[in-house]
Amino acid sequence: MRKAIKSIREYFSLLRIQTGATTATAPLLGGLVMGQRDIPHLTVLFIIGLLYHIYGFVLNEYSDIEVDKKSVDLKNKPLVSGNISKNKALLIVIISIVFGYALIVFFYRSIFPISFFTLALILGGLYDLYGKRLAGMDFILAGGFFFICLMGASTISDEFNVLIYILCLLFF
């Protein structure tokens, strides 16, 4: 039982669930500002945001594992310690992407949320892969947040108002 609890704790640490709601609010608020009031759809937007959060943090841990191994302070991180394998982490990244797209296709069936989600994934992924190597990559990550916010807004309409651009720029 203790081993199972430790394993669950390791996965929660890798997924950074405790901060997931902060990322998940971007598409949720995007939908709300555009007029979405349907609780099931708002819940789906929150889940997509949570999947984006998991994708970003796990990919970041995956891409930084070799650098993190050089630090004594980071030896207890789930991937560095080997408590979670790199392959399992990569599987989590892929599952997050697939479930995100599946939810968008099933609930919204529009090219706009798919396109904005794709842009958010690309920008977030670029940050994760090159964030420690290239200057200014925080702006790339900020662009990912801009587009995940627009993804939520685009589930209602592709005619954005000024307020949604202001909100997405705040996430930027």
PyMOL commands that set and color helices and strands:
alter all, ss='L'
color gray80, all
select helices_A, chain A and resi 2-15+17-33+39-63+65-69+72-74+78-81+86-107+111-130+137-154+162-171
alter helices_A, ss='H'
color red, helices_A
deselect
rebuild
show_as cartoon
